[in-house]
Amino acid sequence: MKLVAPAFPNENSFYCRFFAEVGSYLDEDQRRLHEVDFRHDSTADSYGKCPFADSRRGYVMNKAALRQIASQWDNIVAGVHFFAALAGRMLDDELALERAWRITMMTMFAPLYLVKRRIAPVADGSLPVALAGVFKIMLDVPTTIDLMVLTAARPHDTNWNWRDIRDFADKNLILLNGEYACAGSPALMDEVLRPLFGEPEAERDSSSPLFRSYLPDRREFLVFVHYMSCQYLAAFVYQLTTARAMELAFTELMQSGAFIPHTEVEESRPSAYERRRRIALRALIQANESGEIFAPFGRLAKHGERGSSSADPYSAVLDFLETSRSFLESVADATAPEVSHLHRRYQAEFRGWLELHQPRIEAAIGATRLFSAGPFFGPSPLLPCALLANIIESQQCTAGFHG
């Protein structure tokens, strides 16, 4: 089925803020942490074609970034083992894939923590190359695990291993981003994915003095990661349910002639974001009950380093997952105007959740402003929710649109 809702990130309030903040950070080599577009690096050997016999073959790869990673490879691998050891052994009812996800949350949020913590913050432009390297090579792993959980016939399967992550990403073409592909050989990928599913290696952890010096207050870091992980989960569910609701509403508007998509041509090489969006939406549509598809995310929110009982966001995440389930049920057979009305209420629920949760994250590390920009729920015409409301208002005023 062709998606007709505009494929913009909408009012996500996490991805937009997180990548706007972290993506611009520079490491000690003055390279950006989030090297999505490296065409500005025009040196003779800055990029080349992928030689590997997988879905990436023939795509452009960032060779300059790969060379930087290779120069720090031993420290980077030690860093992955450090975070795996920091996660500890699996909890009583925890699954291997859930523990792997927790570890990747640490690698994702470590740079933000270093720059924003109150005690001994690291200046932008001074982030250690080894830690930046761990961030870069692991950044797409948690978003891949999200999709594995969403699309799994048996999400509670205990047989997941590191090869499943690479195979899933390869099969679903999420190692690709437009004209570009993730760099690194399959062997290198396996070397950094394998620790996610192994038992903690105390010797490898103790041999990582660099990473132990970066994160001396492990308790504070773990609490911060847990809080950020909960916000990540709530924002992901908000984004997914919003996209599904908009798809339903815009399909109706298109069928009535009130909306014409901006493009009728399918992109041959969509962005990594768009690939993930399509996979997630298909999974949501195919789910028998929306509550079932959100249940594994509740498990992820439960497993992590908790703060005090009064500040632990676990129950709040469960409440928001239930709100999202109810919202999806309510829009399943709703008209476009009803979807618009219901989404305004759902948006308010998410905004209220953020307003309560964000100060707790900042207080956990003594940050006065974690993100340079606050949650954005503005009236930009590029936002599908605002576009939906504008179309409905226009049709009601000028054409007697009745949904």
Residue pairs with C-beta under 8 A, 6 or more apart in sequence:
1 285
2 266
3 247
3 278
3 281
4 247
4 250
4 251
4 254
4 259
4 261
5 243
5 246
5 247
5 249
5 250
5 251
5 384
6 246
6 250
6 261
6 262
6 382
6 384
6 387
7 274
7 277
8 382
8 383
8 384
9 15
9 16
9 239
9 273
10 239
10 242
10 243
10 246
10 383
10 384
10 385
11 242
11 347
11 375
11 376
11 377
11 383
11 385
12 235
12 238
12 239
13 235
13 238
13 350
13 351
13 354
13 375
13 376
13 377
14 231
14 232
14 234
14 235
14 236
14 239
15 235
15 239
16 376
17 371
17 373
17 374
17 375
17 376
18 112
18 371
19 34
20 371
20 372
20 373
21 112
21 370
21 371
21 372
21 373
22 33
22 34
22 111
22 112
22 135
23 32
23 33
23 34
23 36
24 32
24 33
24 34
24 124
25 32
25 33
25 111
25 115
25 124
25 127
25 132
26 32
26 33
26 124
26 125
26 127
27 33
27 125
27 126
27 127
27 128
27 129
27 132
28 125
28 126
28 127
28 128
28 129
28 132
29 68
29 129
30 125
31 65
31 68
31 132
33 111
33 127
33 132
33 135
33 136
34 136
34 139
35 62
35 65
35 136
36 177
38 46
38 47
38 62
38 64
38 65
38 180
41 47
41 64
43 64
45 63
45 64
46 62
46 63
46 64
47 60
47 61
47 62
47 63
47 64
48 60
48 61
48 63
49 58
49 59
49 60
49 61
50 56
50 57
50 58
50 59
50 60
50 61
50 181
50 183
51 57
52 185
52 186
54 170
54 175
54 186
55 170
55 171
55 173
55 175
55 176
55 181
56 170
56 175
56 176
56 181
56 182
59 176
59 179
59 180
59 181
60 179
60 180
60 181
61 180
61 181
61 182
61 183
62 180
62 183
63 183
65 136
65 183
66 183
66 184
68 129
68 133
69 76
69 133
69 136
69 137
69 183
69 184
71 129
72 129
72 130
72 133
73 188
75 130
75 133
75 210
76 130
76 133
76 134
76 137
76 192
77 191
77 192
77 195
78 204
78 207
78 208
78 210
78 211
79 107
79 130
79 131
79 133
79 134
79 208
79 210
79 211
80 103
80 107
80 134
80 138
80 192
80 195
80 196
81 195
81 201
81 204
81 205
81 208
82 204
82 205
82 208
82 211
82 212
83 103
83 106
83 107
83 110
83 134
83 211
84 103
84 195
84 196
84 198
84 200
84 201
85 200
85 201
85 202
85 204
85 205
86 103
86 106
86 205
86 215
86 218
86 221
86 222
87 99
87 102
87 103
87 106
87 200
88 200
89 199
89 200
90 96
90 99
91 99
91 303
94 303
95 156
95 157
95 158
95 160
95 299
96 158
96 160
96 161
96 197
97 145
97 148
97 149
97 157
97 160
98 296
98 299
98 300
98 303
99 196
99 197
99 303
100 141
100 145
100 160
100 162
100 165
100 196
100 197
101 142
101 145
101 146
101 300
102 229
102 300
102 303
102 304
103 195
103 196
104 138
104 141
104 142
104 145
104 196
105 142
105 225
105 228
105 229
105 232
105 304
106 221
106 222
106 225
107 134
107 135
107 138
107 139
107 141
108 135
108 138
108 139
108 142
109 224
109 225
109 228
109 229
110 131
110 134
110 135
110 214
110 215
110 221
111 127
111 131
111 132
111 135
112 228
112 370
113 215
113 221
113 224
113 225
113 365
114 121
114 122
114 127
114 131
114 214
114 215
115 121
115 122
115 123
115 124
115 127
116 365
116 367
116 370
117 220
117 224
117 365
117 366
117 367
118 365
118 366
118 367
119 217
119 366
122 128
128 210
128 214
130 210
130 211
131 210
131 211
131 214
137 184
137 192
138 192
140 169
140 174
140 175
140 182
140 272
141 165
141 193
141 196
142 232
143 174
143 276
144 165
144 168
144 169
144 174
145 165
146 236
146 280
147 168
147 172
147 174
147 276
147 279
147 280
147 283
148 160
148 164
148 165
148 168
149 155
149 296
149 297
150 279
150 280
150 283
150 284
150 293
151 279
151 282
151 283
155 295
155 296
156 296
160 197
161 197
162 190
162 193
162 194
162 196
162 197
163 190
163 193
165 193
165 196
166 186
166 189
166 190
166 193
168 174
169 175
172 275
172 279
173 275
174 272
174 275
174 276
174 279
175 181
175 182
176 182
176 269
176 272
176 275
177 271
177 272
178 269
178 270
178 271
178 272
179 269
195 201
195 204
205 212
215 221
219 305
220 364
220 365
222 304
222 305
223 305
223 306
223 307
223 364
224 361
224 364
224 365
225 304
225 305
226 304
226 305
226 306
226 307
226 313
227 307
227 313
227 357
227 360
227 361
227 364
228 361
229 300
229 301
229 304
230 301
230 304
230 313
230 314
230 316
230 317
230 357
231 313
231 354
231 357
231 358
231 361
233 297
233 300
233 301
233 317
234 317
234 320
234 350
234 353
234 354
234 357
236 297
237 294
237 297
237 320
237 321
237 324
238 320
238 324
238 346
238 350
240 280
240 281
240 284
241 284
241 324
241 327
241 328
241 346
242 343
242 346
242 347
242 384
242 385
243 277
243 280
243 281
244 281
244 284
244 285
244 328
244 331
245 327
245 328
245 331
245 339
245 342
245 343
245 346
246 339
246 343
246 384
246 385
246 388
247 281
248 331
248 332
248 334
248 339
249 331
249 334
249 336
249 339
249 340
249 388
250 259
250 336
250 384
250 388
252 335
252 336
252 403
253 259
253 336
253 388
253 391
253 392
254 260
254 261
256 401
258 391
258 395
258 399
258 401
259 391
267 274
270 278
283 293
284 290
284 293
284 328
287 293
290 324
290 325
290 328
290 329
291 322
291 325
294 321
294 324
294 325
295 321
297 317
297 321
298 317
298 318
298 321
301 313
301 314
301 317
301 318
302 314
306 312
306 314
307 360
307 364
311 360
311 364
313 357
313 360
316 353
316 356
316 357
320 349
320 350
320 353
323 346
323 349
324 346
327 342
327 343
327 346
330 342
331 338
331 339
331 342
331 343
334 342
335 403
336 388
336 391
336 392
336 403
337 392
337 396
337 403
338 403
339 388
340 385
340 388
340 389
340 392
343 385
343 388
347 377
347 385
351 375
351 377
354 375
355 375
358 370
361 367
361 370
362 368
362 369
362 370
378 386
379 386
380 386
381 387
381 390
392 401
392 403
395 401
